[in-house]
Amino acid sequence: MALILVLVVLLVALLIPLTAVILDSQVGRAIAARLEGSREPSGALGNRVALLEGEVERLGKTLDRLDEETAFLHRLLEEKPAPEGLLPPGERS
């Protein structure tokens, strides 16, 4: 009887890290995503999620536009020829 109890305790002790490894793997994450995906937001929460998704998309487009403008200005500054002097020559009296 004591031997069976020791074997059960040993089996449970070995299953704990095995379960942690499986749950942290891609399979475990896929199962968790499927379980969470079955719950759709409804009502006011669904509307808020849709509004936030739209806002995130708008901010992403704005960020892309600013990135393009920055790259353009950077190219413009790099291509500008260096002036001979900082100030035009003055008149001598």
C-alpha positions as CSV (number, residue, x, y, z in Angstrom):
1,M,0.0,0.0,0.0
2,A,2.8,2.4,0.9
3,L,4.5,1.6,-2.4
4,I,1.4,2.6,-4.4
5,L,1.1,5.8,-2.5
6,V,4.8,6.7,-3.2
7,L,4.3,5.9,-6.9
8,V,1.2,8.1,-7.1
9,V,3.0,11.0,-5.4
10,L,6.0,10.5,-7.7
11,L,3.7,10.4,-10.8
12,V,1.9,13.6,-9.7
13,A,5.3,15.3,-9.0
14,L,6.5,14.4,-12.5
15,L,3.3,15.5,-14.1
16,I,3.5,19.1,-12.7
17,P,6.5,20.2,-14.8
18,L,5.3,18.2,-17.8
19,T,2.0,20.1,-17.7
20,A,3.8,23.4,-17.4
21,V,6.0,22.6,-20.4
22,I,2.9,21.6,-22.5
23,L,0.9,24.7,-21.5
24,D,3.8,27.0,-22.3
25,S,4.3,25.4,-25.8
26,Q,2.7,26.5,-29.0
27,V,0.1,23.8,-28.6
28,G,-0.9,25.1,-25.2
29,R,-1.1,28.7,-26.6
30,A,-3.2,27.6,-29.5
31,I,-5.6,25.8,-27.2
32,A,-5.8,28.9,-25.0
33,A,-6.4,31.2,-28.0
34,R,-9.2,28.9,-29.2
35,L,-10.9,28.9,-25.8
36,E,-10.6,32.7,-25.5
37,G,-11.8,33.2,-29.1
38,S,-15.1,31.4,-28.4
39,R,-16.1,34.3,-26.1
40,E,-17.3,37.2,-28.3
41,P,-17.7,40.6,-26.7
42,S,-21.3,41.7,-26.8
43,G,-23.3,44.9,-26.3
44,A,-21.4,48.0,-25.1
45,L,-18.2,46.1,-24.7
46,G,-18.3,45.0,-28.3
47,N,-18.9,48.6,-29.4
48,R,-16.0,49.8,-27.4
49,V,-13.7,47.1,-28.8
50,A,-14.7,48.1,-32.3
51,L,-14.1,51.8,-31.6
52,L,-10.7,51.0,-30.1
53,E,-9.7,48.8,-33.1
54,G,-10.7,51.7,-35.4
55,E,-8.6,54.1,-33.4
56,V,-5.6,51.8,-33.4
57,E,-5.9,51.5,-37.2
58,R,-6.1,55.3,-37.6
59,L,-3.1,55.8,-35.3
60,G,-1.1,53.2,-37.3
61,K,-1.8,55.0,-40.6
62,T,-0.8,58.3,-39.0
63,L,2.4,56.8,-37.8
64,D,3.1,55.4,-41.2
65,R,2.5,58.9,-42.8
66,L,4.8,60.5,-40.2
67,D,7.5,57.9,-40.9
68,E,7.3,58.7,-44.6
69,E,7.5,62.4,-44.0
70,T,10.5,62.0,-41.7
71,A,12.3,59.8,-44.3
72,F,11.6,62.4,-47.0
73,L,12.9,65.3,-44.8
74,H,16.0,63.2,-43.9
75,R,16.7,62.5,-47.6
76,L,16.2,66.2,-48.4
77,L,18.7,67.3,-45.8
78,E,21.2,64.7,-46.8
79,E,21.0,65.7,-50.5
80,K,21.3,69.5,-49.9
81,P,24.7,70.8,-51.0
82,A,26.8,72.3,-48.3
83,P,27.1,76.1,-48.6
84,E,30.6,77.6,-49.0
85,G,30.1,80.0,-46.1
86,L,27.4,80.4,-43.6
87,L,26.9,84.1,-44.4
88,P,27.2,85.9,-47.7
89,P,30.2,88.1,-48.0
90,G,29.7,91.6,-46.6
91,E,30.6,95.0,-48.2
92,R,34.0,96.5,-47.5
93,S,34.1,100.1,-46.7
